[in-house]
Amino acid sequence: MRLKLTIAYDGRPYSGWQSQPGGNTIQDIIEQAIEAVTKQQVRIHSSGRTDTGVHANAQIAHFDAPNTVDMNPYNWVPALNTKLPATIRVMDCEQVADDFHARYSATGKTYHYELCMQPVMPPLKAGLAWHLPRQLDPATLEQALTHYIGTHCFKAFAANRGNETESTDYSRTITEAKLTTIDGGYRIIYSGNGFLYKMVRLLTGAAVQAAQGRLRLDDHLALLDQPDDLPYGKSPYCAPADGLTLFQVNYMT
């Protein structure tokens, strides 16, 4: 039985999603919980990696339950949550088709990025927002965000993982890049068919630089759709992980 998990987590205590030798990752901890329930090692597969300090409202992962475990999907939720720390929670579990894949079946994702504009960072927002006591122009920020909408080459807004090749595709379609007002600051909402490594943080960092008057809007626009040799270079403005949350992963219904 293939099971689809919807997982929420506070990324602050962990070294990202992806399994690492040190073991302090969300994937490692969830796999340990599954092993505690099944008494077997089981690999889980997610919709994508999140970096150290990045949060999730609804990360999606799947795994194949061992045949020796006779438990319905509903009961997997409390069974796993009793084995998990309070900062990681399985919010839902459902049976899916055997050909479902958390990553390859996904049709798009939505990320939220929160900006705290208060002069003093409230302690309860620490690690959950980017503190920007230096004011920015929201109209300029909105204009910068419109540059991202549509299908573009985002090579200048992708960090290198080290496995890139000449055939690596840096084209992505962004359907939403919207600024909303929240208590004490702003939330940027990004939706698209996919995102490159650290792309959301790089998009946010560059847009904020423009909104603070440190990057001209025409120079910001020039970073998009560059030739392969990147004559204008890569964007050097990477927002911190603190404000970033994987909000939703979409699948065909």
C-alpha beads as a LAMMPS data file, in Angstrom:
LAMMPS data file: protein, C-alpha beads

253 atoms
252 bonds

1 atom types
1 bond types

-500.0 500.0 xlo xhi
-500.0 500.0 ylo yhi
-500.0 500.0 zlo zhi

Masses

1 110.0

Atoms # bond

1 1 1 0.000 0.000 0.000
2 1 1 1.460 3.361 -1.073
3 1 1 0.743 6.124 1.423
4 1 1 0.829 9.872 0.867
5 1 1 1.743 11.979 3.897
6 1 1 1.013 15.674 4.364
7 1 1 3.664 16.974 6.748
8 1 1 4.081 20.290 8.565
9 1 1 7.268 21.332 10.327
10 1 1 9.173 24.143 11.945
11 1 1 12.495 24.068 10.127
12 1 1 14.523 25.892 12.770
13 1 1 15.863 22.884 14.725
14 1 1 16.795 20.811 11.661
15 1 1 19.386 20.587 8.916
16 1 1 16.800 20.721 6.154
17 1 1 14.695 17.930 4.697
18 1 1 17.248 15.767 2.889
19 1 1 18.786 12.843 4.748
20 1 1 22.362 13.441 5.906
21 1 1 24.947 11.376 7.780
22 1 1 24.398 13.443 10.943
23 1 1 20.755 12.421 11.029
24 1 1 19.319 15.769 12.149
25 1 1 17.058 16.158 9.141
26 1 1 13.308 15.964 8.808
27 1 1 13.506 12.998 6.441
28 1 1 15.742 11.080 8.857
29 1 1 13.467 11.750 11.811
30 1 1 10.294 10.712 9.949
31 1 1 11.980 7.551 8.663
32 1 1 12.992 6.743 12.241
33 1 1 9.351 7.168 13.287
34 1 1 8.172 4.841 10.513
35 1 1 10.803 2.276 11.538
36 1 1 9.627 2.512 15.147
37 1 1 6.090 1.673 13.985
38 1 1 6.916 -0.999 11.375
39 1 1 10.135 -2.456 12.839
40 1 1 11.568 -2.139 9.312
41 1 1 13.651 0.461 7.496
42 1 1 11.438 2.327 5.034
43 1 1 12.504 5.055 2.613
44 1 1 10.258 8.060 2.079
45 1 1 10.237 10.337 -0.962
46 1 1 9.248 13.999 -0.775
47 1 1 7.977 16.573 -3.253
48 1 1 11.342 18.307 -2.917
49 1 1 14.012 19.352 -0.468
50 1 1 13.736 22.280 1.891
51 1 1 16.886 23.907 3.240
52 1 1 18.029 24.333 6.815
53 1 1 15.630 26.652 8.619
54 1 1 12.880 26.501 5.974
55 1 1 9.401 25.593 7.175
56 1 1 6.508 23.637 5.689
57 1 1 2.784 23.932 6.026
58 1 1 2.074 20.984 3.718
59 1 1 5.147 19.118 2.515
60 1 1 4.132 15.952 0.663
61 1 1 5.934 12.624 0.913
62 1 1 5.111 9.040 0.058
63 1 1 6.274 5.614 1.147
64 1 1 5.275 2.003 0.620
65 1 1 3.970 0.449 3.818
66 1 1 5.400 -3.013 4.502
67 1 1 2.992 -5.870 3.838
68 1 1 3.489 -7.028 7.417
69 1 1 1.782 -3.868 8.769
70 1 1 -2.011 -4.030 8.650
71 1 1 -3.087 -0.488 9.483
72 1 1 -5.452 1.857 7.682
73 1 1 -4.214 5.300 6.545
74 1 1 -6.176 7.156 9.241
75 1 1 -4.346 5.324 12.026
76 1 1 -0.931 6.123 10.595
77 1 1 -1.342 9.776 11.644
78 1 1 -1.403 9.217 15.440
79 1 1 0.976 6.270 15.170
80 1 1 3.679 8.435 13.601
81 1 1 2.981 11.599 15.582
82 1 1 3.546 9.792 18.887
83 1 1 7.067 9.049 17.607
84 1 1 7.808 12.549 16.278
85 1 1 8.930 15.744 18.029
86 1 1 6.327 18.495 18.398
87 1 1 8.054 20.528 15.668
88 1 1 7.235 17.867 13.037
89 1 1 3.692 16.668 12.490
90 1 1 1.960 14.355 10.032
91 1 1 -1.243 16.259 9.275
92 1 1 -2.851 13.704 6.969
93 1 1 -2.295 10.270 5.460
94 1 1 -4.103 8.725 2.520
95 1 1 -3.707 5.736 0.255
96 1 1 -2.708 6.580 -3.311
97 1 1 -2.147 4.694 -6.547
98 1 1 1.017 2.654 -6.831
99 1 1 2.347 4.963 -9.554
100 1 1 1.942 8.126 -7.454
101 1 1 5.221 9.904 -6.713
102 1 1 5.415 12.861 -4.339
103 1 1 7.933 14.634 -6.557
104 1 1 7.251 13.526 -10.110
105 1 1 3.450 13.619 -9.843
106 1 1 3.444 17.211 -8.574
107 1 1 2.108 19.854 -10.969
108 1 1 3.096 22.940 -8.985
109 1 1 3.967 24.478 -5.624
110 1 1 3.149 27.544 -3.571
111 1 1 5.618 29.200 -1.217
112 1 1 5.064 31.989 1.293
113 1 1 7.797 34.388 2.368
114 1 1 7.211 36.692 5.348
115 1 1 8.860 40.074 5.914
116 1 1 8.797 41.713 9.357
117 1 1 8.954 45.506 9.029
118 1 1 8.671 46.360 12.734
119 1 1 11.530 48.387 14.283
120 1 1 12.099 45.632 16.847
121 1 1 11.697 41.986 15.897
122 1 1 9.066 40.374 18.157
123 1 1 10.600 37.306 19.810
124 1 1 7.738 35.064 18.669
125 1 1 8.587 35.890 15.049
126 1 1 12.260 35.038 15.402
127 1 1 13.166 32.445 12.789
128 1 1 9.785 32.824 11.087
129 1 1 10.304 36.076 9.167
130 1 1 13.053 38.197 7.625
131 1 1 13.529 41.247 9.829
132 1 1 13.797 44.381 7.691
133 1 1 13.755 47.431 9.976
134 1 1 15.021 49.538 7.052
135 1 1 11.844 50.530 5.265
136 1 1 11.084 49.553 1.690
137 1 1 8.691 50.852 -0.943
138 1 1 5.866 48.307 -1.328
139 1 1 4.893 49.671 -4.771
140 1 1 8.420 49.031 -6.050
141 1 1 8.409 45.605 -4.431
142 1 1 5.140 44.771 -6.213
143 1 1 6.580 45.969 -9.513
144 1 1 9.696 43.852 -9.068
145 1 1 7.556 40.814 -8.337
146 1 1 5.630 41.274 -11.601
147 1 1 8.923 40.718 -13.465
148 1 1 8.868 37.083 -12.348
149 1 1 5.406 36.199 -13.647
150 1 1 5.337 34.063 -16.779
151 1 1 7.787 31.579 -18.238
152 1 1 11.400 32.696 -17.880
153 1 1 14.926 31.397 -17.647
154 1 1 15.750 31.724 -13.953
155 1 1 19.385 30.624 -14.161
156 1 1 20.487 33.865 -12.482
157 1 1 18.168 33.026 -9.563
158 1 1 19.365 29.461 -8.947
159 1 1 22.122 28.394 -6.573
160 1 1 24.413 25.598 -7.740
161 1 1 23.951 22.136 -6.246
162 1 1 27.026 20.803 -8.046
163 1 1 25.152 18.378 -10.309
164 1 1 24.329 20.857 -13.083
165 1 1 25.091 19.941 -16.719
166 1 1 24.895 21.728 -20.054
167 1 1 21.402 20.324 -20.488
168 1 1 20.074 21.552 -17.128
169 1 1 16.736 23.289 -17.692
170 1 1 16.423 26.610 -15.856
171 1 1 13.048 27.504 -17.350
172 1 1 10.124 27.731 -14.943
173 1 1 6.619 29.209 -15.146
174 1 1 5.556 31.467 -12.290
175 1 1 1.798 31.991 -12.152
176 1 1 1.691 34.149 -9.034
177 1 1 4.127 36.535 -7.324
178 1 1 1.933 38.612 -5.072
179 1 1 2.513 40.961 -2.134
180 1 1 -0.016 40.914 0.702
181 1 1 -0.104 42.925 3.923
182 1 1 0.038 41.122 7.263
183 1 1 0.335 42.336 10.836
184 1 1 3.699 44.068 11.171
185 1 1 4.870 43.438 7.637
186 1 1 4.251 41.680 4.350
187 1 1 3.831 38.216 2.905
188 1 1 4.992 37.350 -0.616
189 1 1 3.126 34.479 -2.253
190 1 1 4.810 32.562 -5.082
191 1 1 3.097 29.878 -7.147
192 1 1 4.555 28.066 -10.122
193 1 1 5.141 24.778 -11.872
194 1 1 8.456 24.311 -10.100
195 1 1 11.302 26.105 -8.364
196 1 1 15.062 25.781 -8.643
197 1 1 17.479 25.396 -5.737
198 1 1 17.143 28.473 -3.461
199 1 1 15.133 30.189 -6.203
200 1 1 12.434 31.640 -3.935
201 1 1 15.022 33.103 -1.565
202 1 1 16.961 34.609 -4.468
203 1 1 13.820 36.052 -6.038
204 1 1 12.841 37.588 -2.706
205 1 1 16.294 38.976 -1.982
206 1 1 16.533 40.736 -5.349
207 1 1 13.003 42.154 -5.147
208 1 1 13.683 43.532 -1.663
209 1 1 16.926 45.121 -2.869
210 1 1 14.940 46.914 -5.562
211 1 1 12.280 47.985 -3.055
212 1 1 14.974 49.454 -0.800
213 1 1 16.469 51.454 -3.664
214 1 1 19.635 49.393 -3.870
215 1 1 18.899 47.793 -7.248
216 1 1 17.405 49.580 -10.233
217 1 1 14.284 47.953 -11.637
218 1 1 15.764 47.750 -15.135
219 1 1 18.863 46.027 -13.725
220 1 1 16.582 43.677 -11.804
221 1 1 14.671 42.807 -14.967
222 1 1 17.926 42.254 -16.870
223 1 1 18.799 39.339 -14.565
224 1 1 15.972 37.301 -16.121
225 1 1 16.204 35.421 -19.424
226 1 1 19.948 35.882 -19.837
227 1 1 22.032 33.902 -22.331
228 1 1 23.756 30.806 -20.960
229 1 1 26.960 32.701 -20.184
230 1 1 25.051 35.084 -17.874
231 1 1 26.513 38.423 -19.066
232 1 1 24.801 40.214 -16.150
233 1 1 25.852 37.547 -13.677
234 1 1 23.873 35.697 -11.038
235 1 1 21.796 37.576 -8.520
236 1 1 23.879 37.856 -5.317
237 1 1 20.903 38.729 -3.104
238 1 1 19.682 35.678 -1.187
239 1 1 17.028 36.196 1.473
240 1 1 17.496 34.207 4.708
241 1 1 15.714 30.901 5.204
242 1 1 13.766 32.226 8.192
243 1 1 10.775 33.669 6.345
244 1 1 10.245 30.830 3.870
245 1 1 7.465 28.246 4.117
246 1 1 6.482 25.572 1.617
247 1 1 2.769 26.254 1.763
248 1 1 1.217 23.823 -0.724
249 1 1 2.047 21.178 -3.313
250 1 1 -0.447 20.633 -6.135
251 1 1 -1.347 17.383 -7.924
252 1 1 -3.741 16.437 -10.667
253 1 1 -7.161 15.627 -9.257

Bonds

1 1 1 2
2 1 2 3
3 1 3 4
4 1 4 5
5 1 5 6
6 1 6 7
7 1 7 8
8 1 8 9
9 1 9 10
10 1 10 11
11 1 11 12
12 1 12 13
13 1 13 14
14 1 14 15
15 1 15 16
16 1 16 17
17 1 17 18
18 1 18 19
19 1 19 20
20 1 20 21
21 1 21 22
22 1 22 23
23 1 23 24
24 1 24 25
25 1 25 26
26 1 26 27
27 1 27 28
28 1 28 29
29 1 29 30
30 1 30 31
31 1 31 32
32 1 32 33
33 1 33 34
34 1 34 35
35 1 35 36
36 1 36 37
37 1 37 38
38 1 38 39
39 1 39 40
40 1 40 41
41 1 41 42
42 1 42 43
43 1 43 44
44 1 44 45
45 1 45 46
46 1 46 47
47 1 47 48
48 1 48 49
49 1 49 50
50 1 50 51
51 1 51 52
52 1 52 53
53 1 53 54
54 1 54 55
55 1 55 56
56 1 56 57
57 1 57 58
58 1 58 59
59 1 59 60
60 1 60 61
61 1 61 62
62 1 62 63
63 1 63 64
64 1 64 65
65 1 65 66
66 1 66 67
67 1 67 68
68 1 68 69
69 1 69 70
70 1 70 71
71 1 71 72
72 1 72 73
73 1 73 74
74 1 74 75
75 1 75 76
76 1 76 77
77 1 77 78
78 1 78 79
79 1 79 80
80 1 80 81
81 1 81 82
82 1 82 83
83 1 83 84
84 1 84 85
85 1 85 86
86 1 86 87
87 1 87 88
88 1 88 89
89 1 89 90
90 1 90 91
91 1 91 92
92 1 92 93
93 1 93 94
94 1 94 95
95 1 95 96
96 1 96 97
97 1 97 98
98 1 98 99
99 1 99 100
100 1 100 101
101 1 101 102
102 1 102 103
103 1 103 104
104 1 104 105
105 1 105 106
106 1 106 107
107 1 107 108
108 1 108 109
109 1 109 110
110 1 110 111
111 1 111 112
112 1 112 113
113 1 113 114
114 1 114 115
115 1 115 116
116 1 116 117
117 1 117 118
118 1 118 119
119 1 119 120
120 1 120 121
121 1 121 122
122 1 122 123
123 1 123 124
124 1 124 125
125 1 125 126
126 1 126 127
127 1 127 128
128 1 128 129
129 1 129 130
130 1 130 131
131 1 131 132
132 1 132 133
133 1 133 134
134 1 134 135
135 1 135 136
136 1 136 137
137 1 137 138
138 1 138 139
139 1 139 140
140 1 140 141
141 1 141 142
142 1 142 143
143 1 143 144
144 1 144 145
145 1 145 146
146 1 146 147
147 1 147 148
148 1 148 149
149 1 149 150
150 1 150 151
151 1 151 152
152 1 152 153
153 1 153 154
154 1 154 155
155 1 155 156
156 1 156 157
157 1 157 158
158 1 158 159
159 1 159 160
160 1 160 161
161 1 161 162
162 1 162 163
163 1 163 164
164 1 164 165
165 1 165 166
166 1 166 167
167 1 167 168
168 1 168 169
169 1 169 170
170 1 170 171
171 1 171 172
172 1 172 173
173 1 173 174
174 1 174 175
175 1 175 176
176 1 176 177
177 1 177 178
178 1 178 179
179 1 179 180
180 1 180 181
181 1 181 182
182 1 182 183
183 1 183 184
184 1 184 185
185 1 185 186
186 1 186 187
187 1 187 188
188 1 188 189
189 1 189 190
190 1 190 191
191 1 191 192
192 1 192 193
193 1 193 194
194 1 194 195
195 1 195 196
196 1 196 197
197 1 197 198
198 1 198 199
199 1 199 200
200 1 200 201
201 1 201 202
202 1 202 203
203 1 203 204
204 1 204 205
205 1 205 206
206 1 206 207
207 1 207 208
208 1 208 209
209 1 209 210
210 1 210 211
211 1 211 212
212 1 212 213
213 1 213 214
214 1 214 215
215 1 215 216
216 1 216 217
217 1 217 218
218 1 218 219
219 1 219 220
220 1 220 221
221 1 221 222
222 1 222 223
223 1 223 224
224 1 224 225
225 1 225 226
226 1 226 227
227 1 227 228
228 1 228 229
229 1 229 230
230 1 230 231
231 1 231 232
232 1 232 233
233 1 233 234
234 1 234 235
235 1 235 236
236 1 236 237
237 1 237 238
238 1 238 239
239 1 239 240
240 1 240 241
241 1 241 242
242 1 242 243
243 1 243 244
244 1 244 245
245 1 245 246
246 1 246 247
247 1 247 248
248 1 248 249
249 1 249 250
250 1 250 251
251 1 251 252
252 1 252 253
